[in-house]
Amino acid sequence: MDIPAPTGIPTYDDVQAAHERIAPHVHRTPILTSSYLDRHTGASLFFKCENFQKAGAFKARGASNAVFGLDDKKAVRGVATHSSGNHALSLSYAAGKRGIPVTVVMPRTAPEAKKDAVRGYGGKIVECEPSTSSREAVFAEVVAETGAEFVHPYNDPRVIAGQATCSKEIVEELGELDAVIAPIGGGGMVSGCCLTLSNIAPKTKIYAAEPKNADDAYRSFKAGHIIADDAPDTVADGLKVPLKDLTWQFVSNHVEDILLATEEEIVEAMRLIWQRMKIVIEPSSTVPLATILKNKELFAGKRVGVIITGGNVDLGKLPWAKT
């Protein structure tokens, strides 16, 4: 059974507090455009580049908000989490900045680049099998041994409030857009978008993008209740986890639709961004563009914010490289 995380639905006041709290510890990331991709899609695309974020991913926002929001009594026992990569290294980064211990349960199949980054930030890794059941069982043992504060990768109000600062910056820079689209796995970033945009840009439609090979959020959205897969297989390794109760509340109430992309479409979109925008992003980050290319009529003529969630890719195992 999964260890419970702090409960409670975060408010926009929490987002504003998070933005101030994490400002010394994270980047205000750039928003880039591509005239080629605009012509190719028929939309005006604005890419919020969290691949340039501290620890290489948007998750540094939520992790920093959780870590620096702890009182000293809790902080001294350290923090712990389970993650396939970006939350693991982001929590390790934040804990390192505060000088507290961090333990991370990671699938043995997680990219070596992400494992190396966790260790580089001082995190201790405990490996598990690549399934939800194994991850949660191993993690329960870690918490029992360490007494560390659990910072859930996404089903945590502190984390969601931190992730919500990303879309806050988009609105501050660009004003109210027609749509914002972000990848969805557990739903932390999408929930953050819902929290911010419903408060300060209510006319902006929120879309989530998901791999067809890991489409449990899509099926949940259509069914009206959470459907969780145990061990989906997709090149987008950051999107293999299921929705939880807190993120489901945001997704089910505020998301316009969840769009799917095949493995081939994800890899092609990744190649396109590398070639045309000259930036390094990971497969999970390319799913939104893949779905825009697949649904051009939905976005044509619109101003669309596209959240590039991270750039922690294993350069030795690029998905288009010949083996």
Stockholm file with secondary structure:
# STOCKHOLM 1.0

chainA/1-323         MDIPAPTGIPTYDDVQAAHERIAPHVHRTPILTSSYLDRHTGASLFFKCENFQKAGAFKARGASNAVFGLDDKKAVRGVATHSSGNHALSLSYAAGKRGIPVTVVMPRTAPEAKKDAVRGYGGKIVECEPSTSSREAVFAEVVAETGAEFVHPYNDPRVIAGQATCSKEIVEELGELDAVIAPIGGGGMVSGCCLTLSNIAPKTKIYAAEPKNADDAYRSFKAGHIIADDAPDTVADGLKVPLKDLTWQFVSNHVEDILLATEEEIVEAMRLIWQRMKIVIEPSSTVPLATILKNKELFAGKRVGVIITGGNVDLGKLPWAKT
#=GR chainA/1-323 SS CCCCCCCSCCCHHHHHHHHHHHTTTSCCCCEECCHHHHHHHSSEEEEEEGGGSGGGBTHHHHHHHHHHTSCHHHHTTCEEEECSSHHHHHHHHHHHHHTCCEEEEEETTSCHHHHHHHHHTTCEEEEECSSHHHHHHHHHHHHHHHCCEECCSSSSHHHHHHHHHHHHHHHHHHCSCSEEEEECSSSHHHHHHHHHHHHHCTTSEEEEEEEGGGCHHHHHHHHTSCCCCSSCCCSCGGGCSCCCHHHHHHHHHHCCEEEEECHHHHHHHHHHHHHHHCCCCCHHHHHHHHHHHHTHHHHTTCEEEEEECBCCCCGGGCTTSCC
#=GC SS_cons         CCCCCCCSCCCHHHHHHHHHHHTTTSCCCCEECCHHHHHHHSSEEEEEEGGGSGGGBTHHHHHHHHHHTSCHHHHTTCEEEECSSHHHHHHHHHHHHHTCCEEEEEETTSCHHHHHHHHHTTCEEEEECSSHHHHHHHHHHHHHHHCCEECCSSSSHHHHHHHHHHHHHHHHHHCSCSEEEEECSSSHHHHHHHHHHHHHCTTSEEEEEEEGGGCHHHHHHHHTSCCCCSSCCCSCGGGCSCCCHHHHHHHHHHCCEEEEECHHHHHHHHHHHHHHHCCCCCHHHHHHHHHHHHTHHHHTTCEEEEEECBCCCCGGGCTTSCC
//
